[in-house]
Amino acid sequence: MNQKERLEMIRRKRLREQRRRKFLIRRVFVFAVAIIIAALVIFAIKGCVSSVSQRAEQKRQEELAAMSTQTPTTVPAQKSNLSDIDQNYYQNSAFIGNSFVDGMMNYSLVEGADYFARIGLNVNDAMTKSTSTGTVPVIEELNNGKKYNKIFMIFGENELGWANSDTFVEQYGALIDKAKSYQSTAKIYLLAITPVTKEVSDNNVDNTNNEQIVKYNELIKKLAESKGVVYADVYSAVVGEDGNLPDGVASDGIHFGEDYYKKCLVYIQNNIQ
């Protein structure tokens, strides 16, 4: 091999080494970029989850504050007496759900009823979170050895802002299936979401407005039909002529007092068998 050939061989070898180094550098660069992008995505997801959790906790704290400062209704007329509630109709009943049930529990309107509730509860949390005094997930309270004649469930208020209403329907359906498995002889009622005042509806915090409530109530009604349970339209029991909850019946525009709970109970017993 002459000198010229040796030099050409050396030159080619150097070129191969240079290409190999460039290739390795590109791979390292691409790998580093991928790691940075993955880190940014994870950070963004954590930020979104944290933001949603903070809003949910803030709403829960607002509901707690509202419940503690709730005042009796100032709207005149159409009051229901406790004697109007048919205790036989509600004999051996269980109420399970969100702050609607938690508020009802404060007034002892149904003799001997069991209440399983948590402020801020949604259909997802009911599978994993307990009541404020319980030790098992809320839905598991129905597996307590007792046999109920009627089970009244109310969910939806805390799910109005969910991006996918199909998720709400699917998870609510899973709760109903659980209730049926634990209480096979009980009659199950799905209560409609009650309206909010015009002010609350216009503020539209977390998509809490009466138009959205009507849409969700339609979903609940269809779910009741598909599951062979009863839809209880307590929305109609308390809504005003303008399509809103009357002003003055709830200190926060959402959670009403004793008299409007009576309206709901009387409406159910008089209209639903």
Stockholm file with secondary structure:
# STOCKHOLM 1.0

chainA/1-273         MNQKERLEMIRRKRLREQRRRKFLIRRVFVFAVAIIIAALVIFAIKGCVSSVSQRAEQKRQEELAAMSTQTPTTVPAQKSNLSDIDQNYYQNSAFIGNSFVDGMMNYSLVEGADYFARIGLNVNDAMTKSTSTGTVPVIEELNNGKKYNKIFMIFGENELGWANSDTFVEQYGALIDKAKSYQSTAKIYLLAITPVTKEVSDNNVDNTNNEQIVKYNELIKKLAESKGVVYADVYSAVVGEDGNLPDGVASDGIHFGEDYYKKCLVYIQNNIQ
#=GR chainA/1-273 SS CCHHHHHHHHHHHHHHHHHHHHHHHHHHHHHHHHHHHHHHHHHHHHHHHHHHHHHHHHHHHHHHHHHHTCCCCCCCSCCCCGGGSCTTTTTTEEEEESHHHHHHHTTTCSTTCEEEECTTCCTTGGGTCCCSSCSSCGGGGGCSSCCCSEEEEECCGGGTTCSCHHHHHHHHHHHHHHHHHHCTTSEEEEECCCCCCHHHHHHCGGGCCHHHHHHHHHHHHHHHHHHTCEEECTHHHHCCTTSSCCTTSBTTSSSBCHHHHHHHHHHHHHHCC
#=GC SS_cons         CCHHHHHHHHHHHHHHHHHHHHHHHHHHHHHHHHHHHHHHHHHHHHHHHHHHHHHHHHHHHHHHHHHHTCCCCCCCSCCCCGGGSCTTTTTTEEEEESHHHHHHHTTTCSTTCEEEECTTCCTTGGGTCCCSSCSSCGGGGGCSSCCCSEEEEECCGGGTTCSCHHHHHHHHHHHHHHHHHHCTTSEEEEECCCCCCHHHHHHCGGGCCHHHHHHHHHHHHHHHHHHTCEEECTHHHHCCTTSSCCTTSBTTSSSBCHHHHHHHHHHHHHHCC
//
